């Protein structure tokens, strides 16, 4: 017995202190892993058996050992019962019976939807719209929670005459295609995107026509006629709760469905082993007191989808004609010099439909939207229309026009400039007056630094002179981050100009060696300027170095510069 205790004790110590060795053991024919997994439990029960055996007044070794083991197992069962009973009681309190409906439930009056798992501000999304769209629903109050504090907002669909010209914009109304089980089955695969866009286009037309979405005082929605509560709580790895319940004004629960998973202590004491997966591999492992998984309800249950299936509500319009109607309405608003703000706001809703999936027809209309000075606040809606690396050439002039507009924000100008810079080289070889305006106006190119590099597309000497002016002007930019972005673009432009910009070599060398240098802050940026000077015609041996960069350090820097030059030459040939 003594040797068995020593052996199991050593194995248990190895397993507890190095749990990852257990996972490695499973890779070697499984047996070593199983042995290490069981070792801590076997050691505990063996130690308890040995201790009990010493006090039992039984002379027969086999009888004493058998009885001691039985007592040890009984103690292992006994010590687990109090915590097990406690957690079982908690499980039973949450595993409330489901209440089903024979027919879809008709809602009316003021509806309150509680979303305690959301910690953001309330918003009118697809779920809120689905409730508001029910014929007899007057308002929907959305309640979220954050740090035990409730936040609520009440929304109402009203006629256009009762609202201001511009109403609220719902958040992702097309998401209902994903959440509604019937629609998800009907519009799967490639049809999903087109159906989502159709729903969003339909709501855009509705809210620009005879209806408006409006936020009202929550007091307006009292008393509440229906309370819907959607719960999604997960405390990995101990519990998971998903529930939807609908309660009427009298406090009677009319519908309830639950999925609850709870980890409770096991019947007998033992050490369990768990591997922690992460990023496609094993991130860790650990031992824990043995536990049992209990579940109630259907594991495939989803509260929002179930709610949408339970309610008696109008069918969602997924007709592609809605997209055509929206496109035509936007085109008419752009053609009309007297278009109202509401009509022009459809342009933003149109842009909001896309997610890097426009067609040539869409591009033509989008370019008209971008150049129309009456349409503002494009920052958020246009960012998902095009990728900065794959912007259609059709936007070459339209994006420049938008950069030059006075009401364009710095954020929008920066994004537009990145899109222009991502176009193929040579795109701006014949620049328009607006392109020159951006390059010659500090207020514009400072907000759109990426576009400075495109000066290198221009063959004329004027482009080199303009870049020299930008360099001198940007030296005095006080905001460090903005100055670094502009200087990086200027450096890339000089790199592309090459020998054509040799007249700026002395000026760049002087700014390079100035301490502190206004054109760079990091060693990587210094290498970029050395590459630019080399491309402009400076021999490698004559590239500027600092006083502490001599001998092997200077040789290492020159090798890096030479490698970058080879790489750039190779890319240029491609």
C-alpha positions as CSV (number, residue, x, y, z in Angstrom):
1,X,0.0,0.0,0.0
2,X,2.9,2.3,0.9
3,X,4.5,2.0,-2.6
4,X,1.1,2.4,-4.3
5,X,0.6,5.7,-2.4
6,X,4.0,6.9,-3.3
7,X,3.5,6.1,-7.0
8,X,0.0,7.6,-7.2
9,X,1.1,10.6,-5.2
10,X,4.0,11.4,-7.6
11,X,1.7,11.0,-10.6
12,X,-0.9,13.2,-9.0
13,X,1.7,15.9,-8.2
14,X,2.9,15.8,-11.8
15,X,-0.6,16.1,-13.2
16,X,-1.8,18.9,-10.8
17,X,1.4,21.0,-11.2
18,X,1.8,20.4,-15.0
19,X,-1.8,19.8,-16.4
20,X,-0.5,20.4,-20.0
21,X,1.5,17.1,-19.6
22,X,-1.9,15.3,-19.4
23,X,-2.9,16.7,-22.8
24,X,0.5,15.6,-24.2
25,X,-0.1,12.2,-22.6
26,X,-3.3,11.8,-24.6
27,X,-1.3,12.2,-27.8
28,X,0.7,9.1,-27.0
29,X,-1.8,6.3,-27.4
30,X,-4.2,7.9,-24.9
31,X,-3.1,5.6,-22.0
32,X,-0.6,8.0,-20.5
33,X,-3.2,10.7,-20.5
34,X,-5.8,8.5,-18.8
35,X,-3.3,7.5,-16.1
36,X,-2.4,11.1,-15.3
37,X,-6.1,12.2,-15.4
38,X,-7.1,9.5,-12.8
39,X,-4.0,9.8,-10.7
40,X,-5.2,12.7,-8.4
41,X,-8.5,11.0,-7.7
42,X,-6.9,7.6,-7.1
43,X,-4.4,9.1,-4.7
44,X,-7.0,10.9,-2.6
45,X,-9.1,7.8,-2.2
46,X,-6.0,5.6,-1.6
47,X,-4.8,8.0,1.1
48,X,-8.3,8.1,2.7
49,X,-8.4,4.2,2.6
50,X,-5.0,3.9,4.2
51,X,-5.9,6.4,7.0
52,X,-9.2,4.6,7.7
53,X,-7.6,1.2,7.7
54,X,-5.2,2.2,10.5
55,X,-8.1,2.8,12.9
56,X,-10.3,-0.1,12.0
57,X,-10.1,-3.0,14.5
58,X,-10.0,-5.7,11.8
59,X,-7.1,-8.1,11.6
60,X,-7.7,-9.4,8.0
61,X,-5.8,-7.1,5.6
62,X,-8.3,-7.8,2.7
63,X,-11.4,-7.2,4.8
64,X,-9.9,-4.1,6.4
65,X,-8.9,-2.7,3.0
66,X,-12.2,-3.5,1.4
67,X,-14.2,-1.9,4.2
68,X,-11.9,1.2,4.3
69,X,-12.3,1.7,0.6
70,X,-16.1,1.5,1.0
71,X,-16.0,4.0,3.8
72,X,-13.8,6.3,1.8
73,X,-16.1,6.2,-1.2
74,X,-19.1,6.9,1.1
75,X,-17.3,9.9,2.5
76,X,-16.6,11.0,-1.1
77,X,-20.3,10.8,-1.8
78,X,-21.3,12.5,1.5
79,X,-19.1,15.6,1.2
80,X,-20.6,16.3,-2.3
81,X,-24.2,16.3,-1.2
82,X,-24.5,19.8,0.4
83,X,-23.1,21.8,-2.5
84,X,-24.9,19.5,-5.0
85,X,-28.2,20.1,-3.3
86,X,-27.6,23.8,-3.3
87,X,-26.8,23.9,-7.1
88,X,-29.6,21.5,-7.9
89,X,-32.1,23.9,-6.2
90,X,-30.8,26.7,-8.3
91,X,-31.1,24.6,-11.5
92,X,-34.7,23.7,-10.7
93,X,-35.6,27.3,-10.0
94,X,-34.5,28.3,-13.5
95,X,-35.8,25.3,-15.3
96,X,-39.4,26.6,-15.3
97,X,-41.9,24.7,-17.5
98,X,-42.5,26.1,-21.0
99,X,-45.8,27.7,-21.8
100,X,-46.8,27.2,-25.5
101,X,-49.4,28.9,-27.6
102,X,-51.8,27.2,-29.9
103,X,-52.0,30.2,-32.3
104,X,-49.8,33.2,-33.0
105,X,-50.1,35.9,-30.3
106,X,-51.6,39.2,-31.3
107,X,-50.1,42.2,-29.5
108,X,-51.7,45.6,-29.0
109,X,-51.3,48.8,-27.1
110,X,-47.9,49.6,-25.4
111,X,-45.3,46.9,-25.6
112,X,-42.2,46.8,-23.4
113,X,-39.3,44.6,-24.5
114,X,-36.6,44.0,-21.9
115,X,-33.1,43.0,-23.0
116,X,-31.0,42.7,-19.8
117,X,-28.1,41.1,-21.7
118,X,-27.5,44.2,-23.7
119,X,-25.4,46.9,-22.0
120,X,-25.6,49.5,-24.8
121,X,-28.0,52.3,-25.1
122,X,-31.5,51.3,-26.3
123,X,-32.0,51.5,-30.1
124,X,-34.8,50.7,-32.5
125,X,-33.5,47.7,-34.4
126,X,-35.2,45.0,-36.5
127,X,-36.9,43.6,-33.4
128,X,-38.3,46.9,-32.4
129,X,-39.5,47.6,-35.9
130,X,-41.2,44.1,-36.1
131,X,-43.2,44.9,-33.0
132,X,-44.1,48.4,-34.2
133,X,-45.2,47.0,-37.5
134,X,-48.0,44.9,-35.7
135,X,-51.3,46.6,-36.6
136,X,-52.6,47.4,-33.1
137,X,-49.2,48.2,-31.4
138,X,-49.0,51.9,-30.4
139,X,-45.5,52.0,-29.0
140,X,-42.5,49.9,-28.1
141,X,-40.3,50.6,-25.1
142,X,-36.8,49.1,-25.3
143,X,-35.1,48.5,-22.0
144,X,-31.4,47.6,-21.7
145,X,-29.2,47.2,-18.6
146,X,-25.7,48.5,-17.7
147,X,-24.1,48.0,-14.3
148,X,-27.4,47.2,-12.7
149,X,-28.9,50.4,-14.1
150,X,-31.8,50.3,-16.6
151,X,-31.8,52.4,-19.7
152,X,-35.0,52.8,-21.7
153,X,-36.3,54.5,-24.8
154,X,-39.8,54.5,-26.3
155,X,-40.4,54.5,-30.0
156,X,-43.5,55.1,-32.1
157,X,-44.5,55.0,-35.7
158,X,-46.4,58.2,-36.5
159,X,-47.9,59.8,-39.6
160,X,-45.6,62.3,-41.4
161,X,-47.8,65.2,-40.4
162,X,-47.1,64.6,-36.7
163,X,-43.3,64.5,-37.0
164,X,-40.5,66.7,-38.0
165,X,-39.3,66.4,-41.6
166,X,-36.5,63.9,-40.6
167,X,-37.4,61.0,-38.3
168,X,-35.1,58.5,-36.6
169,X,-33.2,56.0,-38.7
170,X,-33.7,52.3,-37.5
171,X,-30.6,50.2,-36.9
172,X,-30.1,47.3,-39.4
173,X,-33.8,46.5,-40.2
174,X,-32.6,43.9,-42.7
175,X,-31.2,41.7,-39.8
176,X,-34.7,40.2,-39.5
177,X,-33.9,38.0,-42.5
178,X,-31.3,36.3,-40.4
179,X,-33.3,36.1,-37.2
180,X,-36.8,35.1,-38.6
181,X,-36.7,31.2,-39.1
182,X,-39.1,31.3,-42.0
183,X,-37.3,34.1,-43.8
184,X,-33.9,32.5,-43.1
185,X,-34.9,29.3,-44.7
186,X,-36.5,31.0,-47.7
187,X,-33.7,33.5,-48.4
188,X,-30.6,31.5,-47.8
189,X,-27.3,31.6,-49.6
190,X,-26.9,34.2,-52.3
191,X,-30.5,35.4,-51.8
192,X,-29.8,36.5,-48.3
193,X,-28.0,39.7,-49.2
194,X,-30.6,40.8,-51.8
195,X,-33.4,40.1,-49.3
196,X,-31.7,42.1,-46.6
197,X,-31.2,45.0,-48.9
198,X,-34.8,44.8,-50.0
199,X,-36.1,45.0,-46.4
200,X,-33.8,48.0,-45.7
201,X,-34.9,49.7,-48.9
202,X,-38.5,49.2,-48.1
203,X,-38.2,50.7,-44.6
204,X,-36.3,53.6,-46.1
205,X,-39.1,54.4,-48.5
206,X,-41.8,53.9,-45.8
207,X,-40.1,56.3,-43.4
208,X,-39.6,58.9,-46.1
209,X,-43.2,58.6,-47.2
210,X,-46.3,58.7,-44.9
211,X,-44.6,57.3,-41.8
212,X,-41.9,58.5,-39.4
213,X,-40.1,56.7,-36.6
214,X,-40.1,58.9,-33.5
215,X,-38.8,58.6,-29.9
216,X,-41.4,59.7,-27.4
217,X,-41.5,60.2,-23.6
218,X,-41.6,56.8,-21.9
219,X,-44.5,58.1,-19.8
220,X,-46.6,58.0,-22.9
221,X,-46.3,54.2,-22.9
222,X,-47.9,53.6,-19.5
223,X,-49.6,51.5,-18.5
224,X,-47.8,48.7,-20.3
225,X,-50.0,46.2,-22.1
226,X,-47.4,43.6,-22.9
227,X,-44.0,42.9,-21.4
228,X,-41.6,40.8,-23.5
229,X,-38.3,39.7,-21.8
230,X,-35.4,38.2,-23.7
231,X,-32.6,36.8,-21.6
232,X,-29.2,35.5,-22.7
233,X,-26.8,34.9,-19.8
234,X,-23.6,32.8,-20.0
235,X,-21.1,32.3,-17.2
236,X,-18.7,29.9,-18.8
237,X,-18.2,27.1,-17.9
238,X,-20.8,26.9,-15.1
239,X,-24.1,28.1,-16.6
240,X,-26.0,29.3,-19.7
241,X,-29.5,30.7,-19.8
242,X,-31.6,31.6,-22.8
243,X,-35.3,32.5,-22.3
244,X,-38.1,34.4,-23.8
245,X,-41.3,35.2,-21.9
246,X,-44.4,37.3,-22.8
247,X,-46.5,38.7,-19.9
248,X,-49.9,40.5,-20.4
249,X,-51.1,43.6,-18.5
250,X,-52.6,41.4,-15.7
251,X,-49.3,39.7,-15.0
252,X,-50.2,36.4,-16.6
253,X,-47.4,34.7,-18.5
254,X,-48.9,33.9,-21.9
255,X,-45.7,32.4,-23.4
256,X,-42.4,31.2,-22.1
257,X,-39.6,29.1,-23.5
258,X,-36.3,28.3,-21.9
259,X,-33.0,26.6,-22.4
260,X,-30.9,26.3,-19.3
261,X,-27.6,24.6,-18.8
262,X,-26.1,24.3,-15.3
263,X,-22.9,22.7,-14.0
264,X,-23.5,21.1,-10.6
265,X,-21.2,19.2,-8.3
266,X,-21.1,15.5,-9.2
267,X,-22.5,12.7,-7.0
268,X,-19.1,11.5,-5.9
269,X,-15.9,13.4,-5.2
270,X,-13.3,13.2,-8.0
271,X,-10.9,15.5,-9.9
272,X,-12.1,16.4,-13.4
273,X,-9.8,17.5,-16.1
274,X,-10.6,20.2,-18.7
275,X,-8.6,21.4,-21.8
276,X,-9.0,25.1,-22.7
277,X,-9.1,25.5,-26.5
278,X,-8.1,28.7,-28.1
279,X,-7.3,30.0,-31.6
280,X,-7.5,26.6,-33.1
281,X,-5.1,25.0,-30.6
282,X,-4.8,24.3,-26.8
283,X,-4.3,27.4,-24.7
284,X,-4.3,25.7,-21.4
285,X,-5.6,22.9,-19.1
286,X,-6.7,22.5,-15.5
287,X,-8.1,20.2,-12.9
288,X,-11.3,20.9,-11.0
289,X,-13.7,19.2,-8.5
290,X,-15.9,16.8,-10.4
291,X,-19.1,18.2,-11.8
292,X,-22.1,17.2,-13.9
293,X,-23.8,19.0,-16.7
294,X,-27.6,19.4,-16.5
295,X,-29.7,20.8,-19.3
296,X,-33.3,21.9,-19.7
297,X,-34.9,22.7,-23.0
298,X,-33.8,22.6,-26.6
299,X,-30.1,23.5,-27.1
300,X,-31.0,25.0,-30.6
301,X,-33.5,27.4,-29.1
302,X,-32.8,31.1,-29.9
303,X,-35.0,33.7,-28.0
304,X,-35.3,36.3,-30.8
305,X,-36.1,33.8,-33.5
306,X,-38.7,32.1,-31.3
307,X,-40.3,35.4,-30.4
308,X,-40.6,36.4,-34.1
309,X,-42.2,33.0,-34.8
310,X,-44.7,33.3,-32.0
311,X,-46.2,36.7,-32.9
312,X,-49.0,37.5,-35.3
313,X,-47.4,40.2,-37.4
314,X,-47.4,41.3,-41.1
315,X,-45.1,39.7,-43.6
316,X,-41.8,41.4,-44.2
317,X,-41.5,42.8,-47.8
318,X,-38.5,41.3,-49.4
319,X,-39.4,42.4,-52.9
320,X,-36.5,43.5,-55.1
321,X,-38.7,46.3,-56.5
322,X,-38.1,48.1,-53.2
323,X,-34.5,48.6,-54.1
324,X,-35.4,49.8,-57.6
325,X,-37.9,52.3,-56.0
326,X,-35.3,53.6,-53.6
327,X,-32.8,54.0,-56.4
328,X,-35.3,55.9,-58.6
329,X,-36.3,58.1,-55.6
330,X,-32.7,59.0,-55.0
331,X,-32.0,59.8,-58.6
332,X,-35.1,62.1,-58.7
333,X,-34.0,63.9,-55.5
334,X,-30.6,64.5,-57.1
335,X,-32.2,65.9,-60.3
336,X,-34.5,68.2,-58.3
337,X,-32.8,71.4,-57.2
338,X,-35.7,72.0,-54.8
339,X,-35.6,68.5,-53.2
340,X,-36.5,68.5,-49.5
341,X,-34.2,67.3,-46.7
342,X,-36.3,64.2,-46.4
343,X,-35.9,63.3,-50.1
344,X,-32.2,63.9,-50.0
345,X,-31.8,61.8,-46.8
346,X,-32.8,58.8,-49.0
347,X,-29.3,59.0,-50.5
348,X,-27.8,58.0,-47.1
349,X,-30.2,55.2,-46.8
350,X,-29.2,54.0,-50.3
351,X,-25.5,54.0,-49.4
352,X,-26.3,52.1,-46.2
353,X,-27.6,49.2,-48.3
354,X,-24.1,48.2,-49.6
355,X,-21.3,46.2,-48.1
356,X,-18.5,46.2,-50.7
357,X,-20.9,44.8,-53.3
358,X,-21.9,47.6,-55.6
359,X,-22.5,47.2,-59.4
360,X,-21.7,49.6,-62.2
361,X,-25.2,51.0,-62.0
362,X,-24.9,51.6,-58.3
363,X,-21.4,53.3,-58.8
364,X,-22.9,55.8,-61.3
365,X,-25.6,56.9,-58.8
366,X,-23.1,56.8,-55.8
367,X,-20.8,59.2,-57.7
368,X,-23.7,61.6,-58.1
369,X,-24.5,61.3,-54.4
370,X,-20.9,62.0,-53.4
371,X,-20.6,65.2,-55.6
372,X,-23.9,66.7,-54.4
373,X,-23.1,69.3,-51.9
374,X,-26.6,69.1,-50.3
375,X,-26.0,65.6,-49.0
376,X,-23.9,65.5,-45.8
377,X,-23.0,63.1,-43.0
378,X,-21.5,60.5,-45.3
379,X,-18.8,59.4,-42.8
380,X,-20.5,56.3,-41.5
381,X,-22.6,55.2,-44.4
382,X,-20.0,55.3,-47.1
383,X,-17.2,53.5,-45.2
384,X,-18.8,50.1,-46.0
385,X,-19.5,50.8,-49.7
386,X,-16.0,50.6,-51.0
387,X,-12.7,49.1,-49.9
388,X,-9.8,51.6,-49.8
389,X,-7.8,49.3,-52.0
390,X,-10.6,48.5,-54.5
391,X,-12.4,51.7,-55.2
392,X,-13.8,52.0,-58.7
393,X,-11.9,54.5,-61.0
394,X,-15.3,56.1,-61.6
395,X,-14.9,57.7,-58.1
396,X,-11.7,59.5,-59.1
397,X,-13.2,62.9,-59.5
398,X,-16.2,62.4,-57.2
399,X,-14.2,61.6,-54.1
400,X,-11.9,64.6,-54.8
401,X,-14.9,66.9,-55.0
402,X,-16.2,65.6,-51.7
403,X,-12.7,66.2,-50.1
404,X,-12.8,69.8,-51.2
405,X,-16.3,70.5,-49.7
406,X,-16.2,72.7,-46.7
407,X,-18.5,70.5,-44.6
408,X,-16.5,67.3,-45.1
409,X,-15.1,66.1,-41.8
410,X,-11.4,65.3,-41.4
411,X,-12.3,61.6,-40.9
412,X,-14.2,61.5,-44.2
413,X,-11.4,63.3,-46.0
414,X,-8.8,60.9,-44.7
415,X,-10.9,57.9,-45.8
416,X,-11.6,59.3,-49.3
417,X,-7.9,60.1,-49.7
418,X,-6.9,56.5,-48.9
419,X,-9.4,55.3,-51.5
420,X,-7.8,57.6,-54.1
421,X,-4.3,56.6,-53.1
422,X,-5.4,52.9,-53.5
423,X,-6.2,53.5,-57.2
424,X,-3.7,52.2,-59.9
425,X,-0.6,54.3,-60.5
426,X,-1.1,56.8,-63.3
427,X,-4.7,57.5,-62.4
428,X,-4.0,61.2,-61.7
429,X,-1.6,61.8,-64.6
430,X,-4.1,64.3,-66.0
431,X,-5.4,65.9,-62.8
432,X,-8.5,68.1,-62.6
433,X,-8.7,71.5,-61.1
434,X,-10.1,69.9,-57.9
435,X,-7.1,67.6,-57.6
436,X,-4.7,70.6,-57.8
437,X,-6.8,72.5,-55.3
438,X,-6.4,69.7,-52.8
439,X,-2.6,69.5,-53.3
440,X,-2.2,73.3,-53.0
441,X,-4.5,73.9,-50.0
442,X,-3.0,73.0,-46.6
443,X,-6.4,72.7,-44.9
444,X,-7.3,70.0,-47.4
445,X,-4.1,67.9,-47.8
446,X,-3.5,67.9,-44.1
447,X,-6.8,66.1,-43.6
448,X,-6.1,64.0,-46.7
449,X,-2.4,63.1,-46.5
450,X,-2.6,59.8,-48.4
451,X,-3.6,61.7,-51.6
452,X,-0.2,63.6,-51.6
453,X,1.5,60.5,-53.0
454,X,-0.6,60.7,-56.1
455,X,1.3,63.8,-57.1
456,X,3.9,61.5,-58.5
457,X,1.5,60.5,-61.2
458,X,1.9,64.0,-62.8
459,X,4.9,64.3,-65.1
460,X,5.1,68.2,-65.1
461,X,7.7,70.1,-63.1
462,X,4.8,71.9,-61.4
463,X,4.1,68.7,-59.4
464,X,7.6,68.7,-58.0
465,X,7.3,72.3,-57.0
466,X,4.0,71.7,-55.3
467,X,5.5,68.8,-53.4
468,X,8.4,71.1,-52.2
469,X,5.8,73.6,-51.0
470,X,4.0,70.9,-49.1
471,X,7.3,69.7,-47.5
472,X,8.2,73.2,-46.3
473,X,4.7,73.9,-45.0
474,X,4.3,70.6,-43.2
475,X,7.5,71.2,-41.2
476,X,5.6,73.6,-39.0
477,X,2.6,71.4,-38.3
478,X,2.3,71.4,-34.5
479,X,0.2,68.2,-34.1
480,X,2.8,65.4,-34.1
481,X,0.5,62.7,-35.5
482,X,-0.8,64.8,-38.3
483,X,2.8,65.9,-39.2
484,X,4.0,62.3,-39.3
485,X,1.2,61.2,-41.6
486,X,1.8,64.1,-44.0
487,X,5.6,63.5,-44.0
488,X,5.1,59.8,-44.6
489,X,3.0,60.6,-47.7
490,X,5.6,63.3,-48.9
491,X,8.3,60.7,-48.5
492,X,6.5,58.2,-50.6
493,X,5.8,60.8,-53.3
494,X,9.5,61.7,-53.5
495,X,10.3,58.0,-53.7
496,X,8.1,57.6,-56.7
497,X,9.3,60.9,-58.3
498,X,12.9,59.6,-58.2
499,X,15.4,61.7,-60.2
500,X,12.7,64.1,-61.3
501,X,12.8,65.6,-57.8
502,X,16.6,65.8,-57.4
503,X,16.3,69.5,-56.7
504,X,14.9,68.7,-53.3
505,X,17.8,66.5,-52.1
506,X,19.7,69.3,-50.2
507,X,16.5,70.4,-48.5
508,X,15.6,66.9,-47.4
509,X,19.2,66.2,-46.2
510,X,19.1,69.4,-44.1
511,X,15.7,68.5,-42.5
512,X,16.9,64.9,-42.0
513,X,20.0,65.9,-40.0
514,X,18.2,68.6,-38.0
515,X,17.8,67.6,-34.3
516,X,15.0,67.0,-33.6
517,X,14.1,66.2,-37.2
518,X,10.6,67.5,-38.2
519,X,10.3,64.9,-41.0
520,X,10.8,61.7,-38.9
521,X,10.6,60.3,-35.4
522,X,11.5,56.6,-35.8
523,X,14.4,54.7,-37.3
524,X,12.0,53.1,-39.8
525,X,11.0,56.5,-41.0
526,X,14.7,57.4,-41.3
527,X,15.2,54.4,-43.6
528,X,12.2,55.5,-45.7
529,X,13.8,58.9,-46.3
530,X,17.1,57.2,-47.1
531,X,15.3,55.1,-49.7
532,X,13.7,58.2,-51.1
533,X,17.0,60.0,-51.4
534,X,18.6,56.9,-53.1
535,X,15.7,56.8,-55.6
536,X,16.3,60.5,-56.2
537,X,19.9,59.9,-57.2
538,X,22.0,60.0,-54.0
539,X,24.6,57.2,-53.9
540,X,24.3,54.7,-51.0
541,X,27.7,55.8,-49.6
542,X,26.5,59.4,-49.5
543,X,23.2,58.8,-47.7
544,X,22.9,60.9,-44.5
545,X,23.9,59.2,-41.2
546,X,23.8,60.5,-37.6
547,X,27.0,60.9,-35.6
548,X,26.5,57.7,-33.7
549,X,25.8,55.6,-36.8
550,X,29.3,54.6,-38.0
551,X,31.1,51.4,-38.8
552,X,29.0,48.2,-38.6
553,X,25.8,50.2,-37.7
554,X,26.1,52.3,-40.9
555,X,26.8,49.2,-43.0
556,X,23.7,47.4,-41.5
557,X,21.6,50.5,-42.4
558,X,22.9,50.6,-45.9
559,X,22.2,46.9,-46.4
560,X,18.6,47.5,-45.3
561,X,18.2,50.4,-47.7
562,X,19.7,48.4,-50.6
563,X,17.3,45.5,-49.9
564,X,14.3,47.9,-49.9
565,X,15.5,49.4,-53.2
566,X,15.7,46.0,-54.8
567,X,12.2,45.1,-53.5
568,X,10.8,48.4,-54.9
569,X,12.5,47.9,-58.2
570,X,11.1,44.3,-58.4
571,X,7.6,45.6,-57.6
572,X,7.9,48.3,-60.2
573,X,8.8,45.8,-62.9
574,X,5.7,43.8,-62.0
